[in-house]
């Protein structure tokens, strides 16, 4: 038979179980009330100085003003933190960049990598519409290029044929290259995306992107 528990023990156990449940809530409410009373009560005259004393110090409205003042303090501190982080981060990065650029040999490598990143960053990658294949620098020699424009301007009109503008970057440093206007019929559009084309150029051809010829639109025609 299970032992008989007296009513007093049941009440005691129930009290402790309830205390365990309520204690965290009570502590949280007490902590927040103290923070609101300390912060809000201190900065209430700072944020609401323009209000009449009868309104600002009204006992029925003190809690509201303290909550609003605490919220404004939190927002102000957060904004100051974000501004200071951005400022100090900019100063620190600028100082570190100048220090790296001043190291012989390392500065040249850093500048080259930075130019590559700037040239093929997210903002500039939209300049390259498609990866194409053209004969360059002579007939029978093929190279990867990027199609930049199909608009027919003055140069294209005066040439008497449809010319596409392509950019032929150098390898392995693609920040330099050649802007060439090529007859549209001599430009072969490739299926690879711009990212794979960049990887292929940066690796000097060591990286070859995968290709499914069965799904190629040019071969399916």
C-alpha positions in Angstrom: 0.0 0.0 0.0 1.3 3.5 -0.8 2.2 5.6 2.2 -0.5 8.0 3.4 0.4 11.6 2.9 -1.0 14.1 5.4 -2.9 17.2 4.1 -0.2 19.4 5.7 2.5 17.7 3.6 0.4 18.1 0.4 -0.1 21.8 1.1 3.6 22.2 1.8 4.5 20.4 -1.5 2.0 22.4 -3.4 3.3 25.7 -2.0 6.9 24.9 -3.0 5.8 23.7 -6.4 3.9 27.0 -6.9 6.8 29.0 -5.6 9.2 27.4 -8.1 6.8 28.3 -10.9 6.1 31.9 -9.7 9.6 32.8 -8.5 11.2 33.4 -11.9 8.2 35.6 -12.9 8.4 37.6 -9.7 12.1 38.1 -10.0 11.7 39.2 -13.6 8.9 41.7 -12.9 10.9 43.0 -9.9 14.1 43.5 -12.0 12.2 45.2 -14.8 10.4 47.5 -12.4 13.7 48.4 -10.7 15.3 49.2 -14.1 12.3 51.2 -15.2 12.2 53.1 -11.9 15.9 53.8 -11.9 16.5 54.6 -15.6 13.1 56.1 -16.4 12.9 58.1 -13.2 16.4 59.5 -13.8 16.0 60.4 -17.5 12.3 61.4 -17.4 13.1 65.1 -16.9 15.7 64.9 -19.8 13.3 63.5 -22.4 10.1 65.2 -21.2 11.3 68.5 -19.9 8.9 70.3 -22.1 5.9 68.8 -20.3 4.3 70.7 -17.4 5.3 69.5 -14.0 1.7 68.6 -13.2 1.7 66.2 -16.1 5.3 64.9 -15.9 5.1 64.3 -12.1 1.5 63.1 -12.0 1.5 59.9 -9.8 -1.0 58.3 -12.1 1.3 58.8 -15.2 4.7 58.2 -13.6 4.9 54.6 -14.8 4.0 55.5 -18.4 6.7 58.3 -18.5 9.2 56.0 -16.9 8.6 53.2 -19.4 8.8 55.7 -22.3 12.0 57.2 -20.9 13.6 53.8 -20.5 12.7 52.8 -24.1 14.2 56.1 -25.4 17.4 55.4 -23.4 17.7 51.9 -24.9 17.1 53.3 -28.4 19.7 56.1 -27.9 22.3 53.7 -26.5 21.8 51.3 -29.4 22.1 54.0 -32.0 25.3 55.3 -30.4 26.7 51.8 -30.3 26.0 51.2 -34.0 27.4 54.6 -35.0 30.6 54.0 -32.9 31.0 50.5 -34.3 30.7 51.7 -37.9 33.1 54.6 -37.3 35.8 52.6 -35.4 35.5 49.7 -37.9 36.1 52.1 -40.8 39.0 53.7 -39.1 40.5 50.3 -38.1 40.1 48.9 -41.6 41.6 51.9 -43.2 44.6 51.8 -40.9 45.0 48.1 -41.4 44.8 48.5 -45.2 47.4 51.2 -45.2 49.7 49.1 -43.0 49.3 46.1 -45.3 49.9 48.2 -48.5 53.2 49.5 -46.9 54.7 46.0 -46.6 56.9 45.3 -49.6 55.6 42.5 -51.7 52.5 41.9 -49.6 51.0 45.3 -50.6 51.2 44.4 -54.3 49.5 41.0 -53.7 46.8 42.7 -51.5 46.1 45.4 -54.1 45.8 42.8 -56.9 43.3 40.7 -54.8 41.4 43.8 -53.9 41.1 44.8 -57.5 39.9 41.4 -58.4 37.2 41.5 -55.7 36.1 45.0 -56.7 36.0 44.1 -60.4 34.0 41.0 -59.9 32.0 42.0 -56.9 28.3 41.7 -56.7 27.8 45.3 -57.9 30.0 44.8 -61.0 29.0 41.2 -61.8 25.7 42.5 -63.2 27.7 44.2 -65.9 28.6 40.8 -67.5 25.4 39.4 -69.0 26.8 36.1 -70.3 29.9 34.0 -70.9 30.8 33.7 -74.5 33.5 32.2 -76.7 35.4 34.2 -79.3 38.4 33.8 -81.5 41.1 35.9 -79.9 43.9 37.0 -80.4 43.9 35.3 -83.8 41.8 33.0 -85.9 41.8 29.5 -84.6 42.7 30.6 -81.0 39.6 30.7 -78.7 39.2 32.5 -75.4 36.6 33.0 -72.8 35.0 36.5 -72.7 32.0 38.2 -71.1 29.2 39.7 -73.2 28.6 43.2 -71.9 26.2 44.7 -74.4 24.2 44.0 -77.5 23.1 47.6 -78.0 23.8 48.9 -81.5 25.3 52.4 -81.1 27.2 54.7 -83.5 30.3 52.5 -83.8 28.1 49.4 -84.5 26.0 51.3 -87.1 28.9 52.7 -88.9 30.6 49.3 -89.2 27.8 48.1 -91.4 27.0 44.9 -89.4 25.7 43.8 -86.0 28.5 44.0 -83.4 28.3 42.7 -79.8 30.5 44.3 -77.2 32.6 41.8 -75.2 35.2 42.0 -72.5 38.2 39.8 -72.7 40.0 39.7 -69.3 43.6 38.7 -68.8 44.6 35.6 -66.8 45.1 35.1 -63.9 44.6 38.8 -63.1 41.2 39.7 -64.7 41.3 43.3 -63.7 43.0 44.1 -67.0 41.7 43.1 -70.4 40.3 44.3 -73.7 37.0 45.7 -74.8 36.2 44.3 -78.3 33.3 44.7 -80.7 32.8 41.3 -82.4 30.4 40.5 -85.2 27.4 38.7 -83.6 27.8 35.7 -85.9 31.3 35.1 -84.5 30.2 35.1 -80.9 29.4 31.7 -79.4 27.2 32.0 -76.3 28.0 29.4 -73.6 25.8 27.7 -71.0 28.1 28.3 -68.0 27.2 31.1 -65.6 29.3 34.1 -65.0 30.6 32.7 -61.7 31.9 29.6 -63.4 33.4 31.7 -66.1 35.3 33.8 -63.5 36.5 30.7 -61.7 37.8 29.3 -65.0 39.7 32.5 -65.8 41.1 32.9 -62.3 42.4 29.3 -62.3 44.0 29.8 -65.8 41.8 27.0 -67.1 42.5 24.5 -64.3 38.9 24.7 -63.3 36.5 23.4 -65.9 32.8 23.7 -65.0 30.5 20.7 -65.6 28.3 20.8 -68.6 25.3 18.7 -69.7 25.3 18.7 -73.5 21.9 17.0 -73.7 20.2 20.0 -72.1 22.2 22.6 -74.1 19.8 24.8 -76.1 22.2 25.2 -79.0 22.6 21.5 -79.5 18.9 20.8 -79.1 18.0 23.0 -82.0 
